[in-house]
């Protein structure tokens, strides 16, 4: 049996193909790498309860962190300076209240949310739209390394799988499924962040949106969310008040 793998994990991976199984087993031999199946005790319970949860997760870092109370923070890749600062400062405050920050490692809001958590000596989880050996975007490789050391990198894809456009919308269901709530900091009308918000609503999670200027295109998605029932967020306390009861269930 491959080192560190349970018999059901070995069987699942071998059913994919012998060649892929051997490569996955080699990857798993690194002590910082883990493979979780949906039926495993370590598989995050909130995600397991979500519709369409992935049958397998590849994790680099601390797998126990996936079951800790999390707040997802997402938003525009081309965010304003104010939006980036909001992402960093909110993340730092959330981790000081004991929450882990979950996001998608993208440029803009995602990256600054991860960085804010790390700078506050907190925990953060990055969910990738590629395998864990194919970090995307490339400029976030050093950030990904820090996250793996201080939190966890997560993917449903085999470690060597390259990023593909269709992976990222699907990735968002994992970001929301792991979390008690999703905070959208900045988003245009057709932003991928709104896909995360939609998944969150379908999964019974709280959706929060930070308002902004009516003249700024990157705030229009947040305003649409607020019009359709998302909680308007002006401070970290606005989020904590809503999710405090939910966190007790984790």
Backbone as CSV, one residue per row, in Angstrom:
resi,resn,N_x,N_y,N_z,CA_x,CA_y,CA_z,C_x,C_y,C_z
1,UNK,0.845,-1.199,0.000,0.000,0.000,0.000,0.878,1.247,0.000
2,UNK,0.446,2.283,-0.705,1.210,3.525,-0.762,1.316,4.142,0.626
3,UNK,2.461,4.783,0.884,2.739,5.346,2.197,1.677,6.357,2.608
4,UNK,1.096,6.180,3.808,0.185,7.157,4.375,-1.222,7.127,3.810
5,UNK,-1.530,6.194,2.920,-2.851,6.148,2.326,-3.665,4.990,2.899
6,UNK,-4.969,5.228,3.068,-5.879,4.183,3.502,-6.254,3.327,2.295
7,UNK,-6.763,2.119,2.556,-7.083,1.199,1.465,-8.136,1.777,0.528
8,UNK,-9.134,2.513,1.081,-10.167,3.073,0.213,-9.603,4.177,-0.683
9,UNK,-8.606,4.925,-0.181,-7.981,5.966,-0.991,-7.172,5.350,-2.128
10,UNK,-6.449,4.267,-1.817,-5.685,3.563,-2.837,-6.621,3.053,-3.928
11,UNK,-7.733,2.430,-3.530,-8.685,1.880,-4.499,-9.277,2.972,-5.372
12,UNK,-9.639,4.106,-4.753,-10.252,5.209,-5.507,-9.298,5.717,-6.574
13,UNK,-8.058,5.953,-6.191,-7.091,6.528,-7.134,-6.737,5.517,-8.222
14,UNK,-6.582,4.256,-7.856,-6.239,3.246,-8.859,-7.356,3.071,-9.884
15,UNK,-8.584,3.359,-9.484,-9.692,3.254,-10.422,-9.620,4.324,-11.507
16,UNK,-8.853,5.380,-11.271,-8.701,6.419,-12.285,-7.832,5.899,-13.438
17,UNK,-6.679,5.382,-13.101,-5.790,4.687,-14.035,-4.533,4.329,-13.269
18,UNK,-3.872,3.258,-13.690,-2.660,2.811,-12.999,-1.585,3.882,-13.072
19,UNK,-1.415,4.487,-14.245,-0.365,5.495,-14.413,-0.606,6.692,-13.497
20,UNK,-1.856,7.184,-13.476,-2.176,8.327,-12.622,-2.028,7.962,-11.151
21,UNK,-2.397,6.734,-10.815,-2.292,6.292,-9.425,-0.846,6.343,-8.953
22,UNK,0.069,5.850,-9.764,1.471,5.839,-9.363,1.994,7.255,-9.143
23,UNK,1.616,8.182,-9.999,2.066,9.563,-9.842,1.482,10.184,-8.576
24,UNK,0.199,9.876,-8.282,-0.426,10.402,-7.074,0.231,9.829,-5.827
25,UNK,0.600,8.554,-5.864,1.241,7.933,-4.708,2.603,8.562,-4.431
26,UNK,3.337,8.872,-5.487,4.631,9.531,-5.319,4.438,10.904,-4.688
27,UNK,3.441,11.630,-5.159,3.146,12.959,-4.602,2.807,12.849,-3.118
28,UNK,2.048,11.850,-2.745,1.602,11.691,-1.359,2.742,11.337,-0.416
29,UNK,3.856,10.850,-0.921,4.966,10.467,-0.052,5.600,11.667,0.645
30,UNK,5.371,12.862,0.136,5.806,14.078,0.830,4.930,14.248,2.076
31,UNK,5.538,14.412,3.232,4.782,14.436,4.494,3.812,15.610,4.584
32,UNK,4.015,16.655,3.790,3.117,17.813,3.853,1.906,17.660,2.931
33,UNK,1.854,16.572,2.168,0.767,16.348,1.210,-0.209,15.312,1.737
34,UNK,-1.491,15.582,1.547,-2.524,14.645,1.996,-3.575,14.472,0.910
35,UNK,-4.239,13.321,0.932,-5.357,13.041,0.045,-6.557,12.684,0.913
36,UNK,-7.669,13.374,0.700,-8.883,13.138,1.477,-10.019,12.708,0.564
37,UNK,-10.669,11.611,0.907,-11.876,11.196,0.206,-13.097,11.662,0.987
38,UNK,-14.209,11.774,0.275,-15.436,12.303,0.876,-15.864,11.529,2.122
39,UNK,-15.594,10.220,2.152,-16.016,9.406,3.295,-15.001,9.389,4.433
40,UNK,-13.854,10.032,4.267,-12.837,10.049,5.312,-13.247,10.962,6.464
41,UNK,-12.835,10.614,7.670,-13.166,11.417,8.844,-12.594,12.833,8.742
42,UNK,-11.437,12.980,8.083,-10.796,14.287,7.990,-11.411,15.189,6.922
43,UNK,-12.275,14.634,6.087,-12.902,15.453,5.050,-13.761,16.517,5.733
44,UNK,-13.650,17.802,5.320,-14.361,18.880,6.022,-15.877,18.683,6.020
45,UNK,-16.514,18.655,7.202,-17.942,18.332,7.296,-18.855,19.322,6.589
46,UNK,-18.560,20.613,6.653,-19.415,21.576,5.967,-19.399,21.352,4.458
47,UNK,-18.243,21.065,3.917,-18.146,20.809,2.484,-18.858,19.518,2.117
48,UNK,-18.728,18.493,2.947,-19.372,17.215,2.675,-20.890,17.371,2.568
49,UNK,-21.457,18.287,3.344,-22.903,18.506,3.322,-23.367,19.285,2.094
50,UNK,-22.437,19.843,1.335,-22.772,20.697,0.207,-23.066,19.884,-1.046
51,UNK,-24.036,20.345,-1.811,-24.371,19.689,-3.075,-23.191,19.791,-4.031
52,UNK,-22.845,18.675,-4.651,-21.760,18.679,-5.626,-20.379,18.740,-5.022
53,UNK,-20.233,18.356,-3.771,-18.898,18.408,-3.155,-17.973,17.415,-3.862
54,UNK,-16.698,17.747,-4.000,-15.772,16.875,-4.725,-15.528,15.562,-3.991
55,UNK,-15.417,14.459,-4.707,-15.189,13.170,-4.053,-13.793,13.028,-3.476
56,UNK,-12.857,13.850,-3.948,-11.480,13.765,-3.481,-10.894,15.167,-3.385
57,UNK,-10.057,15.375,-2.368,-9.333,16.633,-2.190,-7.849,16.335,-2.023
58,UNK,-7.033,17.108,-2.694,-5.589,17.062,-2.500,-5.211,18.276,-1.661
59,UNK,-4.470,18.046,-0.590,-4.174,19.102,0.374,-2.680,19.169,0.619
60,UNK,-2.151,20.388,0.579,-0.764,20.610,1.002,-0.800,21.573,2.177
61,UNK,-0.305,21.129,3.316,-0.390,21.918,4.535,-1.148,21.165,5.608
62,UNK,-1.944,21.879,6.377,-2.656,21.290,7.513,-4.080,20.919,7.130
63,UNK,-4.397,19.624,6.939,-5.754,19.234,6.532,-6.797,19.496,7.607
64,UNK,-6.384,19.518,8.884,-7.343,19.776,9.967,-7.940,21.172,9.865
65,UNK,-7.210,22.078,9.229,-7.678,23.447,9.093,-8.957,23.532,8.261
66,UNK,-9.167,22.572,7.379,-10.344,22.591,6.517,-11.641,22.420,7.295
67,UNK,-11.541,21.905,8.507,-12.731,21.710,9.342,-12.907,22.809,10.380
68,UNK,-12.018,23.798,10.368,-12.122,24.922,11.295,-13.085,25.977,10.739
69,UNK,-13.649,26.845,11.604,-14.558,27.897,11.121,-13.849,28.838,10.155
70,UNK,-14.459,29.023,9.003,-13.834,29.814,7.945,-14.762,30.899,7.423
71,UNK,-14.154,31.991,6.972,-14.856,33.050,6.260,-14.174,33.206,4.915
72,UNK,-14.948,33.111,3.839,-14.394,33.284,2.504,-14.422,34.762,2.132
73,UNK,-13.346,35.208,1.503,-13.280,36.574,1.000,-12.888,36.519,-0.466
74,UNK,-13.717,37.121,-1.316,-13.478,37.079,-2.755,-13.774,38.450,-3.348
75,UNK,-13.337,38.644,-4.595,-13.590,39.919,-5.247,-12.809,40.061,-6.531
76,UNK,-12.778,41.263,-7.039,-12.206,41.553,-8.347,-10.707,41.312,-8.407
77,UNK,-10.249,40.835,-9.568,-8.810,40.736,-9.813,-8.201,42.112,-10.069
78,UNK,-9.009,43.053,-10.525,-8.538,44.409,-10.828,-9.121,45.400,-9.830
79,UNK,-8.973,45.088,-8.582,-9.606,45.876,-7.521,-8.927,47.228,-7.338
80,UNK,-9.672,48.136,-6.758,-9.130,49.456,-6.418,-8.202,49.337,-5.214
81,UNK,-7.409,50.386,-4.992,-6.523,50.409,-3.818,-7.335,50.287,-2.540
82,UNK,-8.491,50.931,-2.513,-9.348,50.849,-1.332,-9.886,49.449,-1.114
83,UNK,-10.256,48.773,-2.191,-10.743,47.407,-2.069,-9.676,46.454,-1.567
84,UNK,-8.455,46.621,-2.065,-7.348,45.778,-1.618,-7.057,45.985,-0.139
85,UNK,-7.113,47.243,0.296,-6.882,47.531,1.709,-7.996,46.950,2.574
86,UNK,-9.235,47.013,2.089,-10.347,46.416,2.825,-10.144,44.913,2.979
87,UNK,-9.718,44.263,1.904,-9.489,42.814,1.963,-8.423,42.472,2.990
88,UNK,-7.328,43.197,2.992,-6.235,42.921,3.933,-6.660,43.188,5.372
89,UNK,-7.278,44.336,5.606,-7.618,44.710,6.976,-8.726,43.832,7.541
90,UNK,-9.743,43.519,6.723,-10.808,42.631,7.183,-10.240,41.255,7.528
91,UNK,-9.368,40.735,6.665,-8.781,39.412,6.926,-8.017,39.402,8.242
92,UNK,-7.228,40.444,8.465,-6.455,40.522,9.704,-7.374,40.533,10.918
93,UNK,-8.480,41.249,10.815,-9.428,41.295,11.933,-10.123,39.958,12.130
94,UNK,-10.530,39.317,11.040,-11.218,38.033,11.158,-10.330,36.990,11.837
95,UNK,-9.051,36.918,11.452,-8.193,35.899,12.068,-7.958,36.208,13.538
96,UNK,-7.999,37.475,13.913,-7.866,37.823,15.326,-9.065,37.368,16.148
97,UNK,-10.186,37.115,15.476,-11.366,36.565,16.137,-11.416,35.042,16.020
98,UNK,-10.358,34.452,15.482,-10.263,32.998,15.446,-10.755,32.332,14.181
99,UNK,-11.043,33.109,13.141,-11.521,32.530,11.889,-10.377,32.355,10.905
100,UNK,-10.499,31.345,10.077,-9.574,31.120,8.985,-10.124,31.827,7.745
101,UNK,-9.238,32.395,6.928,-9.652,33.077,5.709,-9.472,32.136,4.520
102,UNK,-10.533,31.953,3.765,-10.516,31.073,2.601,-10.749,31.887,1.335
103,UNK,-9.941,31.636,0.314,-10.102,32.345,-0.945,-9.474,31.521,-2.065
104,UNK,-9.341,32.148,-3.250,-8.958,31.383,-4.426,-7.595,31.653,-5.010
105,UNK,-6.720,32.380,-4.297,-5.341,32.648,-4.700,-5.243,33.525,-5.952
106,UNK,-6.347,34.086,-6.413,-6.303,34.926,-7.614,-5.625,36.253,-7.300
107,UNK,-5.305,36.992,-8.356,-4.797,38.342,-8.189,-5.886,39.221,-7.585
108,UNK,-5.506,40.366,-7.073,-6.494,41.303,-6.540,-6.960,40.953,-5.145
109,UNK,-8.270,40.931,-4.957,-8.862,40.750,-3.628,-8.437,39.439,-2.995
110,UNK,-8.448,38.342,-3.740,-8.084,37.040,-3.178,-6.693,37.074,-2.555
111,UNK,-5.730,37.525,-3.344,-4.351,37.540,-2.867,-4.171,38.408,-1.639
112,UNK,-4.813,39.569,-1.621,-4.685,40.471,-0.478,-5.398,39.915,0.756
113,UNK,-6.473,39.170,0.549,-7.144,38.520,1.684,-6.217,37.491,2.322
114,UNK,-5.562,36.664,1.493,-4.586,35.697,2.016,-3.450,36.418,2.751
115,UNK,-2.933,37.471,2.148,-1.805,38.184,2.740,-2.176,38.835,4.058
116,UNK,-3.380,39.396,4.147,-3.812,40.005,5.397,-3.854,38.997,6.532
117,UNK,-4.323,37.784,6.230,-4.367,36.730,7.247,-2.970,36.329,7.680
118,UNK,-2.064,36.158,6.719,-0.693,35.755,7.033,0.028,36.817,7.851
119,UNK,-0.157,38.072,7.466,0.512,39.163,8.172,0.029,39.294,9.615
120,UNK,-1.200,38.847,9.885,-1.743,38.873,11.245,-1.454,37.571,11.986
121,UNK,-0.564,36.729,11.402,-0.208,35.432,11.988,-1.416,34.519,12.138
122,UNK,-2.343,34.651,11.198,-3.518,33.797,11.202,-3.414,32.680,10.186
123,UNK,-4.494,31.944,10.021,-4.541,30.810,9.105,-5.337,31.185,7.856
124,UNK,-4.919,30.630,6.731,-5.627,30.889,5.488,-5.568,29.665,4.585
125,UNK,-6.618,29.479,3.790,-6.741,28.349,2.873,-6.921,28.894,1.465
126,UNK,-6.149,28.372,0.524,-6.286,28.746,-0.878,-6.803,27.549,-1.662
127,UNK,-7.916,27.732,-2.357,-8.498,26.685,-3.189,-8.119,26.970,-4.639
128,UNK,-7.448,26.021,-5.276,-6.905,26.240,-6.612,-7.804,25.686,-7.714
129,UNK,-7.696,26.307,-8.879,-8.358,25.802,-10.072,-7.400,25.000,-10.931
130,UNK,-6.382,24.469,-10.313,-5.362,23.646,-10.963,-4.872,22.645,-9.936
131,UNK,-3.946,21.772,-10.345,-3.319,20.886,-9.374,-2.338,21.648,-8.512
132,UNK,-1.976,21.076,-7.378,-1.133,21.787,-6.414,0.317,21.931,-6.868
133,UNK,0.704,21.255,-7.930,2.041,21.447,-8.481,2.038,22.448,-9.631
134,UNK,0.879,23.024,-9.928,0.747,23.978,-11.034,0.105,25.257,-10.516
135,UNK,0.834,25.972,-9.682,0.288,27.173,-9.048,-0.060,28.227,-10.089
136,UNK,-1.268,28.759,-9.980,-1.727,29.815,-10.878,-2.464,30.876,-10.053
137,UNK,-2.149,32.163,-10.288,-1.167,32.690,-11.226,0.264,32.464,-10.741
138,UNK,1.205,32.432,-11.693,2.600,32.125,-11.366,3.194,33.126,-10.387
139,UNK,2.755,34.382,-10.452,3.333,35.387,-9.558,2.943,35.159,-8.100
140,UNK,2.010,34.238,-7.854,1.612,33.923,-6.487,2.274,32.641,-5.961
141,UNK,3.328,32.185,-6.621,3.998,30.970,-6.147,4.569,31.149,-4.743
142,UNK,5.205,32.291,-4.488,5.773,32.502,-3.153,4.661,32.643,-2.114
143,UNK,3.565,33.278,-2.488,2.423,33.372,-1.578,1.862,31.986,-1.289
144,UNK,1.765,31.151,-2.315,1.271,29.781,-2.127,2.165,29.000,-1.171
145,UNK,3.475,29.192,-1.270,4.394,28.506,-0.364,4.162,28.928,1.076
146,UNK,3.928,30.217,1.289,3.649,30.707,2.646,2.333,30.138,3.159
147,UNK,1.345,30.060,2.288,0.045,29.511,2.699,0.187,28.039,3.080
148,UNK,0.946,27.283,2.305,1.141,25.862,2.615,1.809,25.672,3.972
149,UNK,2.666,26.616,4.350,3.366,26.533,5.635,2.507,26.997,6.796
150,UNK,1.625,27.957,6.544,0.848,28.573,7.620,-0.640,28.244,7.531
151,UNK,-1.020,27.479,6.542,-2.424,27.132,6.346,-2.533,25.900,5.482
152,UNK,-3.223,26.022,4.332,-3.381,24.867,3.447,-3.719,25.305,2.027
153,UNK,-3.156,24.576,1.069,-3.556,24.667,-0.327,-4.456,23.478,-0.621
154,UNK,-5.520,23.700,-1.389,-6.513,22.653,-1.636,-6.876,22.617,-3.117
155,UNK,-7.054,21.419,-3.646,-7.539,21.270,-5.014,-8.278,19.947,-5.146
156,UNK,-9.255,19.925,-6.059,-9.922,18.658,-6.377,-9.239,17.964,-7.547
157,UNK,-8.220,18.623,-8.127,-7.543,18.098,-9.314,-6.253,17.369,-8.935
158,UNK,-5.899,16.384,-9.726,-4.623,15.700,-9.525,-3.497,16.728,-9.545
159,UNK,-2.434,16.517,-8.765,-1.448,17.567,-8.498,-0.805,18.207,-9.722
160,UNK,-0.657,17.485,-10.801,0.054,18.003,-11.975,-0.881,18.640,-13.013
161,UNK,-2.185,18.698,-12.746,-3.141,19.248,-13.709,-2.939,20.755,-13.871
162,UNK,-2.865,21.202,-15.127,-2.674,22.614,-15.414,-3.995,23.378,-15.254
163,UNK,-3.908,24.696,-14.997,-5.137,25.489,-14.879,-5.893,25.539,-16.199
164,UNK,-7.215,25.461,-16.113,-8.075,25.586,-17.294,-9.236,26.506,-16.930
165,UNK,-9.722,27.244,-17.902,-10.752,28.254,-17.639,-11.972,27.665,-16.942
166,UNK,-12.378,26.469,-17.340,-13.585,25.882,-16.768,-13.391,25.399,-15.325
167,UNK,-12.148,25.281,-14.884,-11.901,24.836,-13.509,-12.273,25.899,-12.482
168,UNK,-12.146,27.172,-12.838,-12.258,28.227,-11.834,-13.690,28.462,-11.337
169,UNK,-14.693,28.481,-12.216,-16.066,28.586,-11.674,-16.411,27.419,-10.749
170,UNK,-15.968,26.197,-11.110,-16.229,25.035,-10.267,-15.461,25.116,-8.951
171,UNK,-14.260,25.667,-9.023,-13.458,25.854,-7.809,-14.208,26.661,-6.759
172,UNK,-15.029,27.602,-7.213,-15.713,28.508,-6.301,-16.696,27.797,-5.375
173,UNK,-17.246,26.665,-5.797,-18.182,25.936,-4.929,-17.453,25.354,-3.721
174,UNK,-16.143,25.091,-3.864,-15.354,24.592,-2.743,-15.045,25.735,-1.788
175,UNK,-14.710,26.901,-2.336,-14.451,28.079,-1.506,-15.666,28.363,-0.615
176,UNK,-16.845,28.393,-1.206,-18.051,28.690,-0.420,-18.454,27.511,0.461
177,UNK,-18.268,26.297,-0.039,-18.674,25.117,0.727,-17.879,24.906,1.997
178,UNK,-16.641,25.352,2.012,-15.809,25.233,3.207,-16.158,26.265,4.270
179,UNK,-16.853,27.323,3.879,-16.977,28.517,4.712,-18.359,28.691,5.326
180,UNK,-18.384,29.418,6.420,-19.651,29.783,7.056,-20.341,30.910,6.289
181,UNK,-19.554,31.752,5.662,-20.101,32.857,4.903,-19.090,33.359,3.894
182,UNK,-19.587,34.061,2.881,-18.736,34.607,1.824,-18.871,36.120,1.808
183,UNK,-17.726,36.804,1.899,-17.690,38.263,1.839,-17.166,38.675,0.466
184,UNK,-17.993,39.399,-0.287,-17.580,39.907,-1.593,-17.163,41.365,-1.401
185,UNK,-15.900,41.674,-1.676,-15.372,43.012,-1.401,-15.600,43.949,-2.577
186,UNK,-15.214,43.556,-3.765,-15.485,44.315,-4.980,-15.799,43.329,-6.085
187,UNK,-16.794,43.641,-6.907,-17.150,42.738,-8.000,-17.941,43.490,-9.058
188,UNK,-17.573,43.287,-10.311,-18.336,43.837,-11.417,-19.584,42.982,-11.633
189,UNK,-20.447,43.426,-12.532,-21.722,42.735,-12.757,-21.534,41.288,-13.199
190,UNK,-20.457,40.985,-13.929,-20.228,39.631,-14.426,-19.004,38.991,-13.780
191,UNK,-18.686,39.410,-12.589,-17.522,38.897,-11.887,-17.690,37.434,-11.497
192,UNK,-16.579,36.698,-11.517,-16.608,35.325,-11.032,-16.944,35.239,-9.555
193,UNK,-16.749,36.339,-8.831,-17.099,36.363,-7.410,-18.587,36.162,-7.195
194,UNK,-19.389,36.583,-8.172,-20.832,36.396,-8.053,-21.205,34.920,-8.200
195,UNK,-20.358,34.153,-8.899,-20.565,32.704,-8.968,-20.356,32.102,-7.579
196,UNK,-19.319,32.564,-6.892,-19.087,32.100,-5.521,-20.262,32.444,-4.633
197,UNK,-20.786,33.664,-4.778,-21.937,34.092,-3.978,-23.157,33.233,-4.281
198,UNK,-23.359,32.892,-5.548,-24.498,32.047,-5.910,-24.360,30.656,-5.310
199,UNK,-23.157,30.094,-5.402,-22.936,28.796,-4.768,-23.207,28.879,-3.267
200,UNK,-22.744,29.957,-2.640,-22.938,30.116,-1.197,-24.420,30.110,-0.844
201,UNK,-25.214,30.847,-1.609,-26.655,30.895,-1.340,-27.288,29.518,-1.515
202,UNK,-26.865,28.790,-2.551,-27.404,27.446,-2.785,-27.011,26.483,-1.680
203,UNK,-25.864,26.717,-1.069,-25.362,25.846,-0.001,-25.852,26.263,1.376
204,UNK,-26.670,27.306,1.431,-27.205,27.764,2.707,-26.228,28.578,3.521
205,UNK,-25.226,29.165,2.864,-24.261,30.007,3.551,-24.715,31.465,3.533
206,UNK,-24.163,32.247,4.448,-24.442,33.678,4.458,-23.625,34.372,3.365
207,UNK,-24.238,35.340,2.708,-23.552,36.120,1.680,-23.504,37.576,2.129
208,UNK,-22.312,38.155,2.071,-22.084,39.532,2.501,-21.465,40.313,1.347
209,UNK,-21.780,41.590,1.260,-21.225,42.420,0.195,-20.850,43.787,0.742
210,UNK,-19.672,44.252,0.355,-19.191,45.570,0.764,-19.631,46.590,-0.285
211,UNK,-20.387,47.601,0.089,-20.866,48.589,-0.891,-19.753,49.556,-1.284
212,UNK,-19.986,50.290,-2.370,-19.013,51.275,-2.820,-19.685,52.344,-3.655
213,UNK,-18.903,53.052,-4.402,-19.419,54.145,-5.227,-20.359,53.629,-6.310
214,UNK,-21.449,54.334,-6.530,-22.382,53.956,-7.601,-21.770,54.238,-8.969
215,UNK,-20.680,54.982,-9.028,-20.027,55.326,-10.287,-18.886,54.378,-10.644
216,UNK,-18.585,53.443,-9.757,-17.453,52.536,-9.954,-17.980,51.181,-10.424
217,UNK,-17.547,50.740,-11.600,-18.043,49.485,-12.175,-17.773,48.283,-11.285
218,UNK,-16.658,48.319,-10.526,-16.301,47.162,-9.718,-17.140,47.025,-8.454
219,UNK,-18.048,47.967,-8.219,-18.952,47.841,-7.083,-20.350,47.377,-7.494
220,UNK,-20.623,47.347,-8.794,-21.984,47.068,-9.241,-22.443,45.651,-8.883
221,UNK,-21.526,44.705,-8.936,-21.883,43.345,-8.545,-22.257,43.254,-7.075
222,UNK,-21.525,43.979,-6.227,-21.847,43.998,-4.792,-23.217,44.627,-4.563
223,UNK,-23.500,45.701,-5.280,-24.798,46.359,-5.121,-25.941,45.443,-5.564
224,UNK,-25.698,44.674,-6.622,-26.719,43.711,-7.069,-26.962,42.654,-6.010
225,UNK,-25.894,42.189,-5.384,-26.048,41.198,-4.312,-26.866,41.761,-3.156
226,UNK,-26.594,42.996,-2.795,-27.319,43.627,-1.683,-28.805,43.767,-2.029
227,UNK,-29.095,44.152,-3.273,-30.495,44.292,-3.704,-31.239,42.967,-3.629
228,UNK,-30.521,41.861,-3.814,-31.184,40.551,-3.825,-31.056,39.810,-2.499
229,UNK,-30.627,40.507,-1.445,-30.687,39.920,-0.115,-29.388,39.699,0.617
230,UNK,-28.252,39.995,-0.008,-26.981,39.857,0.706,-26.896,40.898,1.818
231,UNK,-26.164,40.557,2.867,-25.995,41.481,3.984,-25.006,42.583,3.608
232,UNK,-25.392,43.819,3.822,-24.494,44.945,3.576,-23.455,44.986,4.683
233,UNK,-22.178,45.097,4.294,-21.079,45.044,5.261,-20.326,46.362,5.272
234,UNK,-20.253,46.964,6.443,-19.436,48.155,6.630,-18.281,47.915,7.596
235,UNK,-18.357,46.814,8.328,-17.308,46.492,9.287,-17.275,44.985,9.509
236,UNK,-16.188,44.522,10.090,-16.058,43.108,10.418,-17.170,42.658,11.362
237,UNK,-17.557,43.530,12.254,-18.607,43.198,13.227,-19.924,42.852,12.536
238,UNK,-20.206,43.488,11.378,-21.432,43.179,10.640,-21.462,41.714,10.226
239,UNK,-20.302,41.173,9.880,-20.210,39.772,9.479,-20.272,38.855,10.695
240,UNK,-19.514,39.194,11.715,-19.425,38.328,12.892,-20.770,38.160,13.583
241,UNK,-21.549,39.205,13.620,-22.870,39.123,14.265,-23.757,38.099,13.567
242,UNK,-23.638,38.025,12.230,-24.497,37.121,11.464,-24.060,35.668,11.559
243,UNK,-22.758,35.425,11.608,-22.280,34.044,11.543,-21.933,33.451,12.901
244,UNK,-22.050,34.244,13.949,-21.657,33.734,15.274,-22.407,32.441,15.637
245,UNK,-23.699,32.407,15.379,-24.474,31.198,15.726,-24.099,30.034,14.843
246,UNK,-23.772,30.297,13.561,-23.408,29.227,12.655,-22.074,28.595,13.042
247,UNK,-21.130,29.386,13.524,-19.813,28.866,13.858,-19.870,27.841,14.981
248,UNK,-20.883,27.918,15.802,-21.018,26.979,16.914,-21.392,25.585,16.427
249,UNK,-21.852,25.491,15.175,-22.254,24.210,14.626,-21.093,23.442,14.011
250,UNK,-19.952,24.135,13.811,-18.803,23.487,13.172,-18.029,22.631,14.152
